[in-house]
């Protein structure tokens, strides 16, 4: 009985599967089957160092908009911490071929990566000329190394002066001082301090320029006769005087002053300088219980020398080992288009797309309540040179300032020695 039942079941199964086996394939449409190594969607991994607020906009609005327009491409966002450790780790991973497809990096890092052959040139990618002609020229140039272009600029920034509004009102000033000399005089005469936040290059260079200091020639090929010029010696001596007399942040070397808070809560700091992230972060912070835009006033860093302040910014680069280069380029170029740049501006990121820059500056976006002075200050700010030696040049500057401000070394001797070392790096000594 059991054998008869089993035979009937076996015959039924055979009848069901036999027609399929007699055909050429058990799959109706072989072309629809994904072959080994094929992907239904191309995945692009990007590493970035966006802030909390910037990351929220990037991941919740920017990426979904891109993927909706390009359903065949998926972007994986990986946030990193921006510091020298990240720079070193990124170089090590790139050298080992273990990189993401795209990196958002400080523009001064590009020559180091390009020199080591770790980046993929983009000037031959489709519509490169059409994409690049929409972008701010000087920022596009920061992607050039040798005969190639290794990326696209994404955003630009600078530092502005942030004034204590209550002290300006106390001084009966409707507008901040127009010059650095006037600012110093106000602070000196009224017992206020200026919030220089450190002696490192990024923190002190605007003040060094403001009192007449020079760093190098226009091509940044030589520092002899500039960084150790009479003007620069006098500039450093003036900064030393202001520090010793308390005109410049008395806690400069102690990291004791919370300048971000003191500029609106205390009566001692007339001004500090900071990037637009000061506002984009604190305006979204539950820990700030005052109207920041009433208690502070941003303005372009007061002029006193050749430059107002210092330029910062990030570029998008494609790594040499990027897996899906055509799709990576599609995303990179999409990030620089006008509409995307205007969207990023909502998080306080200043556009490099020239059309977006002008439209954004004239718009009624809420960020323009604080961003306009930064956009104005960019026009006369110092672009750090796009050279492989820049990180070492910066370290030499920092060491010179430590020798003078902390170790008490002679200003002229220190600047002479440092200029010689800088020029040795630049190959001009």
C-alpha positions as CSV (number, residue, x, y, z in Angstrom):
1,X,0.0,0.0,0.0
2,X,2.8,2.4,0.9
3,X,4.8,1.5,-2.2
4,X,1.8,2.1,-4.5
5,X,1.1,5.5,-2.9
6,X,4.8,6.4,-3.2
7,X,4.8,5.5,-6.9
8,X,1.7,7.7,-7.6
9,X,3.4,10.7,-5.9
10,X,6.6,10.2,-7.8
11,X,4.8,10.0,-11.1
12,X,2.9,13.2,-10.3
13,X,6.1,15.1,-9.4
14,X,7.8,13.8,-12.6
15,X,4.9,15.2,-14.7
16,X,5.2,18.6,-13.0
17,X,8.9,19.0,-13.6
18,X,9.4,17.3,-16.9
19,X,8.1,20.1,-19.2
20,X,10.6,22.5,-17.6
21,X,13.5,20.1,-18.0
22,X,12.7,19.5,-21.7
23,X,13.2,23.2,-22.5
24,X,16.4,25.0,-23.1
25,X,16.4,26.6,-19.7
26,X,14.5,26.5,-16.5
27,X,14.6,30.4,-16.5
28,X,12.2,32.1,-18.8
29,X,14.5,35.1,-19.5
30,X,18.2,34.3,-19.0
31,X,19.2,37.9,-19.8
32,X,17.4,39.0,-16.6
33,X,19.6,37.0,-14.3
34,X,22.4,39.0,-12.6
35,X,25.7,37.5,-13.6
36,X,28.6,37.0,-11.1
37,X,30.1,40.5,-10.3
38,X,27.1,42.4,-11.6
39,X,25.2,44.8,-9.4
40,X,21.7,46.0,-9.8
41,X,22.8,49.3,-8.3
42,X,26.2,50.9,-8.2
43,X,27.3,51.7,-4.6
44,X,29.5,54.8,-4.1
45,X,31.2,55.3,-0.7
46,X,32.0,58.9,0.4
47,X,34.0,59.9,3.4
48,X,33.3,63.4,4.8
49,X,33.8,65.5,7.9
50,X,30.5,67.3,7.9
51,X,29.3,68.7,11.3
52,X,26.1,67.3,13.0
53,X,23.9,69.9,11.3
54,X,25.6,69.5,7.9
55,X,25.4,65.7,8.1
56,X,21.7,65.8,8.9
57,X,21.1,67.9,5.8
58,X,23.5,65.8,3.7
59,X,22.0,62.4,4.6
60,X,18.3,63.3,5.1
61,X,17.8,65.6,2.1
62,X,20.8,65.8,-0.3
63,X,21.4,62.0,-0.8
64,X,17.7,61.1,-1.1
65,X,17.3,63.8,-3.8
66,X,20.3,62.4,-5.7
67,X,19.2,58.8,-5.5
68,X,15.7,59.7,-6.6
69,X,17.2,61.3,-9.8
70,X,19.7,58.4,-10.2
71,X,18.0,55.2,-9.0
72,X,20.9,53.1,-10.3
73,X,23.3,54.7,-7.8
74,X,23.4,54.3,-4.0
75,X,25.5,56.6,-1.9
76,X,27.0,55.4,1.4
77,X,27.9,58.3,3.7
78,X,30.7,57.7,6.2
79,X,31.4,60.6,8.6
80,X,35.0,61.1,9.9
81,X,36.7,63.4,12.3
82,X,38.7,66.2,10.7
83,X,42.2,66.3,12.3
84,X,45.8,65.4,11.5
85,X,45.2,61.8,12.7
86,X,42.6,61.5,10.0
87,X,45.0,62.9,7.5
88,X,47.6,60.3,8.4
89,X,45.2,57.4,8.5
90,X,43.7,58.4,5.1
91,X,47.2,58.5,3.6
92,X,48.0,55.1,5.0
93,X,44.7,53.5,3.7
94,X,45.1,55.2,0.3
95,X,48.6,53.8,0.0
96,X,47.2,50.3,0.8
97,X,44.4,50.7,-1.7
98,X,41.7,50.7,1.0
99,X,39.9,53.9,0.3
100,X,36.3,55.0,-0.4
101,X,35.3,56.1,-3.9
102,X,35.1,59.8,-3.0
103,X,36.6,61.9,-0.2
104,X,35.6,65.3,0.9
105,X,38.9,66.8,2.0
106,X,40.5,70.1,2.9
107,X,41.8,71.6,-0.3
108,X,45.4,71.8,1.0
109,X,45.5,68.0,1.3
110,X,45.1,67.4,-2.4
111,X,48.7,68.0,-3.6
112,X,50.0,65.4,-1.0
113,X,47.6,62.7,-2.2
114,X,48.1,63.6,-5.9
115,X,51.9,63.6,-5.6
116,X,51.7,60.0,-4.3
117,X,49.5,58.9,-7.1
118,X,46.5,58.2,-4.8
119,X,43.9,60.2,-6.7
120,X,42.2,59.8,-10.1
121,X,42.3,62.8,-12.5
122,X,38.9,64.1,-13.5
123,X,39.7,66.5,-16.3
124,X,38.8,63.8,-18.9
125,X,35.5,62.9,-17.3
126,X,32.3,63.6,-19.3
127,X,31.3,67.3,-19.5
128,X,34.2,68.4,-17.2
129,X,34.5,71.8,-19.0
130,X,30.8,72.5,-18.6
131,X,30.9,71.5,-14.9
132,X,34.1,73.4,-14.1
133,X,33.2,76.7,-15.8
134,X,30.4,77.1,-13.3
135,X,32.8,77.0,-10.3
136,X,34.8,79.7,-8.5
137,X,38.1,79.8,-10.4
138,X,40.6,80.0,-7.5
139,X,38.9,77.1,-5.7
140,X,38.9,75.0,-8.8
141,X,42.6,75.7,-9.1
142,X,43.2,74.2,-5.7
143,X,42.5,70.8,-7.4
144,X,45.3,71.2,-9.9
145,X,48.5,69.5,-9.4
146,X,51.0,69.0,-12.2
147,X,49.2,68.5,-15.5
148,X,46.0,67.2,-14.0
149,X,42.9,68.2,-12.1
150,X,42.1,65.8,-9.2
151,X,38.7,67.0,-7.9
152,X,36.0,69.6,-7.8
153,X,35.6,72.3,-5.2
154,X,32.5,71.8,-2.9
155,X,32.4,74.7,-0.5
156,X,34.5,77.7,0.6
157,X,34.7,79.5,3.9
158,X,36.7,82.1,5.8
159,X,36.8,83.5,9.3
160,X,34.9,86.7,10.2
161,X,35.0,89.0,13.2
162,X,32.3,88.2,15.7
163,X,31.5,91.3,17.9
164,X,30.0,91.5,21.4
165,X,26.9,93.6,20.5
166,X,26.4,94.9,24.1
167,X,29.9,96.3,24.1
168,X,29.4,97.9,20.7
169,X,26.2,99.5,22.0
170,X,28.1,100.6,25.1
171,X,30.6,102.3,22.9
172,X,27.8,103.9,20.9
173,X,28.9,102.2,17.7
174,X,26.2,101.4,15.1
175,X,28.7,99.5,13.0
176,X,31.9,97.6,13.9
177,X,35.3,99.3,13.4
178,X,36.4,99.5,9.8
179,X,40.1,98.9,10.4
180,X,42.1,96.7,12.7
181,X,44.0,99.8,14.1
182,X,40.7,101.3,15.1
183,X,39.6,98.0,16.8
184,X,42.8,97.8,18.7
185,X,42.5,101.4,19.9
186,X,38.9,100.8,21.1
187,X,40.0,97.7,23.0
188,X,43.0,99.4,24.5
189,X,41.2,102.6,25.6
190,X,38.3,100.7,27.2
191,X,40.0,97.8,28.8
192,X,38.5,95.1,26.5
193,X,40.3,92.1,24.9
194,X,40.3,90.7,21.4
195,X,39.6,87.0,21.3
196,X,42.4,85.5,19.2
197,X,42.0,81.8,20.0
198,X,45.5,80.5,19.5
199,X,49.0,81.1,18.1
200,X,48.7,78.4,15.4
201,X,48.5,79.5,11.8
202,X,44.8,79.1,11.3
203,X,44.1,81.1,14.5
204,X,46.8,83.8,14.3
205,X,47.4,84.5,10.6
206,X,44.5,87.0,10.2
207,X,46.0,89.1,13.1
208,X,49.5,88.8,11.7
209,X,48.3,90.1,8.4
210,X,46.2,92.8,10.1
211,X,49.3,94.4,11.7
212,X,51.3,94.3,8.5
213,X,52.9,90.8,8.5
214,X,53.9,89.0,5.3
215,X,54.2,85.3,4.7
216,X,55.6,84.7,1.2
217,X,55.7,86.1,-2.3
218,X,52.5,85.9,-4.5
219,X,53.5,82.6,-6.0
220,X,54.4,81.2,-2.6
221,X,57.8,80.2,-4.0
222,X,59.8,82.2,-1.4
223,X,59.5,83.4,2.2
224,X,62.9,85.0,2.5
225,X,62.3,88.8,2.6
226,X,58.7,88.3,3.5
227,X,58.2,86.2,6.6
228,X,61.4,87.7,8.1
229,X,61.0,91.2,6.6
230,X,61.0,94.3,8.8
231,X,57.3,94.5,8.4
232,X,56.9,90.9,9.7
233,X,59.3,91.4,12.6
234,X,57.3,94.6,13.6
235,X,54.0,92.7,13.2
236,X,55.1,89.9,15.6
237,X,56.5,92.4,18.1
238,X,53.1,94.2,18.0
239,X,51.2,91.0,18.6
240,X,53.5,90.2,21.5
241,X,52.9,93.7,23.0
242,X,49.1,93.4,22.7
243,X,49.2,89.9,24.3
244,X,51.4,91.1,27.2
245,X,49.1,94.1,27.8
246,X,46.0,92.0,27.7
247,X,44.6,93.5,24.5
248,X,44.8,90.1,22.9
249,X,43.2,87.2,24.8
250,X,45.2,87.0,28.1
251,X,44.4,83.3,28.2
252,X,45.8,82.7,24.7
253,X,48.3,80.1,25.9
254,X,46.1,78.5,28.5
255,X,43.0,77.5,26.5
256,X,41.1,78.9,29.5
257,X,38.6,81.2,27.8
258,X,35.4,79.8,26.3
259,X,35.3,82.5,23.6
260,X,32.2,81.0,21.9
261,X,30.2,81.8,25.1
262,X,32.1,84.8,26.4
263,X,31.6,86.8,23.3
264,X,27.9,87.1,24.1
265,X,27.9,86.6,27.9
266,X,30.8,88.5,29.3
267,X,31.9,92.2,29.3
268,X,35.6,91.6,28.5
269,X,35.8,90.4,24.9
270,X,35.0,93.0,22.3
271,X,35.6,90.7,19.4
272,X,36.7,87.2,18.4
273,X,37.1,85.6,15.0
274,X,35.5,82.4,13.9
275,X,34.0,80.5,10.9
276,X,30.3,80.4,10.0
277,X,30.0,77.1,11.9
278,X,29.9,79.2,15.1
279,X,26.4,80.2,14.1
280,X,25.3,77.0,12.4
281,X,26.1,75.0,15.5
282,X,25.0,77.4,18.3
283,X,21.8,78.4,16.6
284,X,20.8,74.8,16.7
285,X,22.0,74.2,20.2
286,X,19.6,73.8,23.1
287,X,22.4,75.0,25.5
288,X,22.3,78.6,24.2
289,X,19.5,80.4,25.9
290,X,20.0,83.9,24.3
291,X,19.2,85.3,20.9
292,X,22.7,84.9,19.4
293,X,22.0,87.2,16.5
294,X,21.0,90.0,18.8
295,X,23.9,89.5,21.2
296,X,26.6,89.2,18.5
297,X,27.3,90.8,15.2
298,X,29.4,89.2,12.5
299,X,31.4,91.4,10.1
300,X,34.3,90.9,7.7
301,X,37.6,90.7,9.6
302,X,38.9,94.3,9.8
303,X,41.5,95.1,7.2
304,X,44.9,96.3,8.2
305,X,47.2,94.5,5.8
306,X,47.1,92.8,2.4
307,X,44.5,90.2,3.4
308,X,41.5,90.2,5.6
309,X,41.5,86.7,6.8
310,X,42.2,83.1,5.7
311,X,40.4,80.9,3.2
312,X,39.2,77.4,4.1
313,X,37.2,74.9,2.1
314,X,36.7,71.4,1.0
315,X,36.9,69.6,-2.4
316,X,35.5,66.3,-3.6
317,X,38.2,64.0,-5.0
318,X,37.9,60.6,-6.6
319,X,40.4,58.0,-5.3
320,X,42.6,56.0,-7.7
321,X,40.9,52.7,-6.5
322,X,37.4,54.0,-6.8
323,X,35.3,51.0,-7.9
324,X,32.6,52.8,-10.0
325,X,34.3,55.9,-11.4
326,X,31.6,56.9,-13.9
327,X,29.0,56.9,-11.2
328,X,31.4,58.6,-8.7
329,X,31.8,61.4,-11.3
330,X,28.0,61.7,-11.7
331,X,27.7,62.3,-8.0
332,X,30.6,64.7,-7.7
333,X,29.4,66.9,-10.6
334,X,25.8,66.8,-9.2
335,X,27.0,68.1,-5.9
336,X,28.4,71.2,-7.5
337,X,25.3,72.2,-9.5
338,X,23.4,75.3,-8.5
339,X,20.4,73.8,-6.8
340,X,22.4,71.4,-4.7
341,X,24.8,74.2,-3.7
342,X,21.8,76.4,-2.6
343,X,20.5,73.5,-0.6
344,X,23.8,73.0,1.2
345,X,23.9,76.7,1.9
346,X,20.9,76.1,4.3
347,X,23.5,74.5,6.6
348,X,25.8,77.5,6.4
349,X,28.0,76.0,3.7
350,X,29.1,78.8,1.2
351,X,28.7,77.8,-2.4
352,X,31.5,77.5,-4.9
353,X,29.0,77.5,-7.8
354,X,29.2,81.1,-8.9
355,X,25.5,81.3,-9.8
356,X,24.5,79.8,-6.4
357,X,26.9,82.1,-4.6
358,X,25.2,85.2,-6.1
359,X,21.7,84.0,-5.8
360,X,22.3,82.8,-2.3
361,X,23.8,86.1,-1.2
362,X,20.8,87.9,-2.5
363,X,18.2,85.5,-1.1
364,X,16.1,85.6,2.0
365,X,17.5,82.3,3.3
366,X,17.6,82.3,7.1
367,X,21.4,81.7,7.1
368,X,21.9,85.1,5.5
369,X,21.3,86.6,8.9
370,X,24.9,85.7,9.7
371,X,26.4,84.3,6.4
372,X,26.6,87.5,4.4
373,X,29.7,89.0,6.1
374,X,31.6,85.7,5.5
375,X,30.7,85.8,1.8
376,X,31.9,89.4,1.6
377,X,35.1,88.6,3.5
378,X,36.1,85.9,1.0
379,X,36.9,88.5,-1.6
380,X,40.1,89.7,0.2
381,X,41.1,86.6,2.1
382,X,44.3,84.6,1.8
383,X,44.2,81.3,-0.1
384,X,46.6,78.8,1.5
385,X,48.7,77.6,-1.4
386,X,48.0,74.2,-3.0
387,X,51.5,72.7,-2.7
388,X,52.6,69.4,-1.2
389,X,54.8,71.2,1.3
390,X,52.0,73.2,2.9
391,X,51.5,71.0,6.0
392,X,55.2,71.3,6.8
393,X,55.2,75.0,6.2
394,X,52.3,75.3,8.6
395,X,54.1,73.3,11.2
396,X,57.2,75.6,10.9
397,X,55.0,78.7,11.4
398,X,53.4,77.1,14.5
399,X,56.8,76.2,15.9
400,X,58.1,79.8,15.3
401,X,55.1,81.2,17.2
402,X,55.6,78.8,20.1
403,X,59.3,79.7,20.2
404,X,58.4,83.4,20.4
405,X,55.3,83.4,22.6
406,X,56.0,80.5,24.9
407,X,59.8,80.0,24.9
408,X,60.7,83.7,24.7
409,X,63.0,83.5,21.7
410,X,64.2,86.5,19.8
411,X,61.7,87.5,17.1
412,X,64.1,88.5,14.3
413,X,66.3,85.4,14.8
414,X,63.3,83.1,14.9
415,X,61.8,84.5,11.8
416,X,65.1,84.4,9.9
417,X,65.7,80.7,10.9
418,X,62.1,79.8,10.0
419,X,62.2,81.5,6.6
420,X,65.3,79.6,5.7
421,X,63.7,76.3,6.7
422,X,60.5,77.2,4.7
423,X,62.5,78.0,1.6
424,X,64.5,74.8,2.0
425,X,61.2,73.0,1.7
426,X,60.1,75.1,-1.2
427,X,63.4,74.5,-3.0
428,X,64.2,78.2,-3.1
429,X,67.0,78.5,-0.5
